[in-house]
Amino acid sequence: MPPLFGRLDAGMVAAFGSMGGLSFLAIIGTLAFMPSSHGTSRHRKRPSFREMGRSPLVRGVFATRVTENIGARPSPPSCRFSPA
């Protein structure tokens, strides 16, 4: 494999090759264990926001997200979109 940027030694080739192999195994495992979509009803009633708000799982996820973002700094003005 020719080096594109600088020197590419055998350790880097092995590291990136193993990362690629593990990623391939992960996608194969994900596809193997995904439930099939045929056989499910497409006309299933979706829960309302009120019903979701009563779920302890949704409340826990919401509380975690809120507490993680309490101290978050907003992005500086130079990073925001501004029309020219």
Backbone bond lengths (Angstrom), bond angles and torsions (degrees), N, CA, C in turn:
res aa  C-N    CA-C-N  psi(-1)  N-CA   C-N-CA  omega(-1)  CA-C   N-CA-C  phi
1 M - - - 1.451 - - 1.532 108.13 -
2 P 1.322 118.30 119.82 1.468 119.70 -179.27 1.528 110.71 -75.00
3 P 1.313 116.47 142.80 1.465 119.37 178.38 1.523 111.02 -72.59
4 L 1.323 116.47 135.51 1.457 120.79 178.24 1.524 111.18 -91.50
5 F 1.311 116.38 -45.29 1.459 121.60 -179.40 1.521 107.92 -128.35
6 G 1.303 117.28 101.72 1.450 120.19 178.31 1.512 112.30 78.38
7 R 1.324 114.54 -153.30 1.454 121.22 -175.52 1.522 110.43 -96.72
8 L 1.296 116.94 137.39 1.459 122.66 179.73 1.518 107.70 -118.48
9 D 1.329 116.63 105.47 1.459 119.11 -177.37 1.526 110.92 -91.27
10 A 1.323 116.07 173.96 1.467 121.74 -175.40 1.519 111.91 -65.22
11 G 1.339 117.97 -32.47 1.461 120.99 179.18 1.518 112.01 -64.70
12 M 1.332 116.16 -40.14 1.468 119.12 179.00 1.520 110.82 -69.59
13 V 1.321 116.60 -38.66 1.462 120.19 178.43 1.523 109.43 -62.62
14 A 1.325 116.87 -42.43 1.463 120.55 179.46 1.527 111.08 -66.22
15 A 1.325 116.94 -40.69 1.467 120.18 -179.09 1.521 111.03 -64.98
16 F 1.317 116.65 -48.26 1.460 119.19 -178.60 1.520 111.47 -70.91
17 G 1.322 117.36 -32.78 1.458 119.95 176.15 1.519 111.64 -65.55
18 S 1.338 116.25 -41.43 1.469 119.00 178.44 1.519 111.11 -68.78
19 M 1.337 117.84 -36.43 1.476 119.67 176.13 1.526 110.82 -63.15
20 G 1.317 116.25 -41.10 1.455 119.56 177.59 1.516 112.28 -64.78
21 G 1.334 116.23 -40.79 1.462 120.21 178.26 1.516 112.35 -65.17
22 L 1.337 117.29 -42.75 1.463 120.26 178.22 1.526 111.60 -66.61
23 S 1.318 116.78 -36.29 1.467 119.49 176.50 1.526 110.71 -64.84
24 F 1.318 116.25 -39.32 1.457 120.17 178.17 1.528 110.53 -64.38
25 L 1.331 117.24 -43.54 1.468 120.18 177.38 1.525 111.27 -62.99
26 A 1.330 116.76 -37.01 1.463 120.17 -179.93 1.529 110.87 -65.82
27 I 1.324 118.35 -41.96 1.473 120.00 -179.15 1.525 110.30 -70.40
28 I 1.324 117.52 -35.52 1.464 120.18 176.96 1.526 109.84 -65.88
29 G 1.329 116.75 -43.39 1.465 120.45 178.03 1.516 112.27 -63.86
30 T 1.329 116.36 -39.71 1.463 120.25 178.25 1.518 110.76 -63.94
31 L 1.322 116.73 -45.82 1.461 119.83 -179.91 1.521 111.64 -66.58
32 A 1.314 117.44 -32.65 1.463 120.48 -178.60 1.530 111.50 -70.28
33 F 1.320 118.06 -34.23 1.456 120.59 -175.00 1.529 113.76 -100.48
34 M 1.326 118.21 4.02 1.468 119.89 176.68 1.520 110.01 -72.62
35 P 1.327 117.09 139.16 1.463 118.16 178.08 1.524 110.63 -70.90
36 S 1.320 115.36 149.61 1.460 118.83 179.34 1.523 109.85 -75.45
37 S 1.309 116.31 146.86 1.459 119.73 -177.21 1.528 112.11 -89.21
38 H 1.325 118.13 -20.00 1.458 118.77 179.00 1.528 109.29 -76.63
39 G 1.297 115.71 144.70 1.449 120.61 -179.29 1.522 113.33 97.50
40 T 1.318 117.56 -9.45 1.458 119.89 177.70 1.518 109.19 -96.52
41 S 1.282 115.61 151.18 1.458 120.44 -178.56 1.525 110.04 -80.46
42 R 1.315 116.85 129.14 1.460 120.63 177.12 1.528 111.61 -82.51
43 H 1.312 117.08 -12.21 1.464 120.73 -176.92 1.529 110.88 -101.42
44 R 1.310 116.11 30.25 1.447 120.52 179.43 1.531 109.44 -74.07
45 K 1.322 116.60 139.02 1.458 121.40 -178.50 1.524 109.72 -69.22
46 R 1.331 116.35 130.60 1.453 121.13 177.47 1.516 109.15 -84.77
47 P 1.338 117.06 142.11 1.466 118.95 179.85 1.526 110.97 -71.46
48 S 1.320 116.07 148.11 1.459 120.05 177.62 1.519 109.43 -81.19
49 F 1.325 116.38 167.91 1.454 120.57 178.13 1.527 110.68 -64.30
50 R 1.297 117.25 -31.87 1.465 120.82 178.67 1.533 110.31 -66.04
51 E 1.343 116.68 -42.92 1.460 120.14 178.05 1.529 110.83 -66.02
52 M 1.331 116.64 -38.99 1.459 119.20 179.03 1.525 110.76 -67.74
53 G 1.323 117.82 -33.96 1.459 121.27 179.38 1.512 112.97 -67.09
54 R 1.311 117.57 -22.36 1.464 121.38 178.33 1.527 112.39 -80.88
55 S 1.315 117.32 -14.99 1.463 121.59 -177.91 1.528 110.28 -74.71
56 P 1.334 117.64 128.62 1.466 119.45 178.08 1.530 112.84 -64.23
57 L 1.326 116.85 -31.10 1.456 120.05 178.71 1.532 110.51 -65.60
58 V 1.321 117.08 -46.62 1.461 120.82 -179.93 1.524 110.14 -65.18
59 R 1.317 117.52 -39.58 1.473 120.62 177.69 1.526 110.87 -62.55
60 G 1.323 116.70 -40.89 1.460 120.26 179.32 1.515 112.38 -65.47
61 V 1.335 116.86 -43.67 1.466 120.96 178.43 1.524 109.91 -63.74
62 F 1.322 117.14 -43.04 1.463 121.17 179.66 1.533 110.60 -62.87
63 A 1.329 117.12 -45.10 1.467 120.60 -179.64 1.523 111.06 -63.38
64 T 1.326 116.58 -39.28 1.465 119.92 178.87 1.515 110.79 -64.49
65 R 1.311 117.07 -44.78 1.471 120.43 -179.62 1.522 111.80 -64.59
66 V 1.326 116.88 -38.83 1.462 119.90 -179.99 1.527 109.97 -66.37
67 T 1.342 117.68 -46.02 1.461 119.54 -177.73 1.527 111.95 -68.89
68 E 1.321 118.66 -29.87 1.460 120.23 176.11 1.520 111.60 -68.00
69 N 1.323 117.57 -31.72 1.458 121.32 -174.64 1.519 113.89 -96.80
70 I 1.324 117.97 2.94 1.469 118.84 -179.91 1.522 110.80 -63.85
71 G 1.314 117.85 -43.91 1.459 120.48 -177.75 1.510 114.11 -93.50
72 A 1.313 118.30 5.73 1.462 120.67 -177.39 1.522 110.65 -69.35
73 R 1.319 115.10 136.50 1.462 119.74 178.57 1.516 109.44 -86.36
74 P 1.316 118.03 142.87 1.471 119.37 174.68 1.526 109.99 -70.89
75 S 1.300 116.39 158.71 1.455 119.72 179.99 1.529 109.51 -69.04
76 P 1.337 116.99 148.47 1.464 119.14 179.58 1.521 110.84 -65.45
77 P 1.327 117.48 156.57 1.469 120.14 -177.23 1.518 113.64 -58.63
78 S 1.338 118.61 -27.44 1.459 120.14 -178.69 1.531 112.06 -69.45
79 C 1.342 117.61 -19.93 1.465 120.89 -179.32 1.530 112.61 -90.11
80 R 1.289 117.57 -15.86 1.469 120.12 -178.18 1.513 110.74 -78.47
81 F 1.300 115.61 157.08 1.465 120.81 178.72 1.515 109.16 -74.16
82 S 1.300 116.08 129.13 1.464 119.65 174.85 1.521 107.38 -135.54
83 P 1.331 115.99 128.95 1.479 118.23 179.80 1.517 111.58 -65.00
84 A 1.298 115.42 146.34 1.482 120.33 -176.66 1.484 113.55 -76.48
